[in-house]
Amino acid sequence: SGPPLCVAEVRLQLLGIDAKHLNASLQEELAAAFSGRLARLVDVPPSAVRDNFGSAGGVTFANTSADGLLAFAFVDLPAGHTLAQVRDRLSSQAVRGPIVASFEAVEQENGGPVGWAAGALLNLGVVADVLAVPAAQREDQ
């Protein structure tokens, strides 16, 4: 399992979602929905999921191409959690349902599809990757 605190970088490529159509408010709503579901999948408290700026309970989004949105977060893994376990729990197939649920929750709050095509969620492709963050790059050092 490694040192008392391991940090994993989680990258989720969401194919078919274009970030250009997501305003700041929608990105905040999605970040909150994503981080909570990510924490449950990995079995850590919500505060253990941080965005690119170190804010707890957050996920960072970036538009990577015309047909893809990148969602990434840093997850503090307590003793006993391994990167292999996180990779298993966040396989592309396992994480797709919670991601779709996050989009659907935001749609419900906003009265329908917002920022993505109505059928985009049906065909949503997800590519998940989990990387170790070297100790030299961590803020807790």
C-alpha positions as MATLAB code, in Angstrom:
seq = 'SGPPLCVAEVRLQLLGIDAKHLNASLQEELAAAFSGRLARLVDVPPSAVRDNFGSAGGVTFANTSADGLLAFAFVDLPAGHTLAQVRDRLSSQAVRGPIVASFEAVEQENGGPVGWAAGALLNLGVVADVLAVPAAQREDQ';
ca = [
       0.000    0.000    0.000;
       2.914    2.408    0.366;
       3.371    5.493    2.506;
       0.670    6.688    4.939;
      -0.739    8.969    2.232;
      -0.612    8.112   -1.437;
      -2.048   10.512   -3.989;
      -3.602    9.275   -7.214;
      -4.340   11.429  -10.222;
      -7.558   10.283  -11.863;
      -8.154   11.246  -15.497;
     -11.460   10.561  -17.191;
     -11.744   11.263  -20.910;
     -15.432   11.763  -21.689;
     -15.963   11.227  -25.403;
     -18.915   13.052  -26.927;
     -19.087   15.931  -24.433;
     -17.812   19.349  -25.509;
     -16.651   21.643  -22.683;
     -17.102   24.735  -24.869;
     -20.817   24.547  -24.093;
     -20.404   24.250  -20.324;
     -20.491   27.565  -18.511;
     -18.796   28.071  -15.154;
     -21.999   27.368  -13.212;
     -22.576   24.045  -14.990;
     -18.940   23.075  -14.487;
     -19.298   23.747  -10.741;
     -22.436   21.595  -10.559;
     -20.778   18.777  -12.508;
     -17.605   19.004  -10.411;
     -19.603   18.575   -7.216;
     -21.589   15.647   -8.656;
     -18.471   13.981  -10.102;
     -16.353   14.362   -6.961;
     -19.010   12.843   -4.709;
     -19.497    9.844   -6.981;
     -15.746    9.457   -7.439;
     -15.251    9.430   -3.663;
     -17.919    6.716   -3.246;
     -16.404    4.586   -6.021;
     -12.919    4.782   -4.515;
     -14.244    4.490   -0.940;
     -12.725    7.687    0.428;
     -14.366   10.703    2.094;
     -15.494   13.461   -0.315;
     -12.829   15.769    1.129;
     -10.151   13.375   -0.207;
     -11.046   14.301   -3.811;
      -9.404   17.563   -4.888;
      -9.358   19.620   -8.057;
      -6.298   20.969   -9.846;
      -6.152   23.891   -7.405;
      -6.263   21.704   -4.295;
      -9.884   22.481   -3.393;
     -11.558   19.561   -1.632;
     -14.670   18.104   -3.242;
     -13.655   19.275   -6.685;
     -12.866   18.037  -10.169;
     -11.179   20.039  -12.943;
     -12.478   19.994  -16.522;
     -10.581   20.707  -19.714;
     -11.704   20.616  -23.318;
      -9.275   18.342  -25.150;
     -10.840   18.162  -28.600;
     -14.060   18.767  -30.475;
     -15.482   15.503  -29.144;
     -14.007   15.110  -25.691;
     -13.958   16.546  -22.215;
     -11.221   15.680  -19.738;
     -12.197   15.479  -16.074;
      -9.371   15.054  -13.613;
      -8.924   15.034   -9.871;
      -6.386   14.164   -7.224;
      -7.456   11.579   -4.673;
      -5.780   11.208   -1.282;
      -5.602    7.479   -0.607;
      -5.373    6.504    3.045;
      -3.227    3.630    4.272;
      -4.538    0.338    2.960;
      -5.733    1.739   -0.385;
      -3.625    0.868   -3.424;
      -3.452    2.295   -6.914;
      -4.386   -1.137   -8.243;
      -7.613   -1.072   -6.206;
      -8.427    2.408   -7.480;
      -7.766    1.337  -11.080;
     -10.098   -1.646  -10.643;
     -12.853    0.502   -9.145;
     -12.467    3.145  -11.844;
     -12.317    0.941  -14.901;
     -13.896    2.644  -17.905;
     -16.904    0.347  -17.663;
     -17.398    0.745  -13.882;
     -17.168    4.532  -13.898;
     -19.461    5.186  -16.894;
     -22.715    4.748  -14.925;
     -21.802    7.197  -12.145;
     -20.617    9.733  -14.730;
     -23.877    9.496  -16.653;
     -25.746    9.834  -13.328;
     -23.790   13.039  -12.620;
     -24.801   14.546  -15.955;
     -28.406   13.438  -15.450;
     -28.510   15.032  -11.987;
     -27.307   18.345  -13.428;
     -29.830   18.040  -16.276;
     -32.624   17.493  -13.764;
     -31.590   20.524  -11.729;
     -31.536   22.653  -14.885;
     -34.646   21.351  -16.640;
     -33.065   19.324  -19.438;
     -29.888   18.815  -21.470;
     -27.574   21.743  -20.923;
     -24.246   22.122  -22.671;
     -24.359   18.754  -24.368;
     -26.547   17.152  -27.014;
     -29.669   15.369  -25.798;
     -28.372   11.997  -27.036;
     -24.749   12.488  -25.981;
     -25.174   10.532  -22.753;
     -26.498    7.462  -24.573;
     -23.282    7.211  -26.571;
     -20.912    8.544  -23.926;
     -17.531    6.879  -24.098;
     -15.247    6.923  -21.079;
     -11.519    6.272  -20.923;
     -10.238    6.127  -17.339;
      -6.627    6.402  -16.225;
      -5.151    6.396  -12.707;
      -1.604    7.615  -12.084;
       0.548    7.898   -8.979;
       1.578   11.435   -8.057;
       5.290   11.448   -7.186;
       6.014   12.626   -3.635;
       8.090   15.528   -4.957;
       4.979   16.984   -6.652;
       2.669   16.696   -3.661;
       1.742   19.687   -1.557;
       1.872   17.675    1.710;
       5.673   17.363    1.581;
];
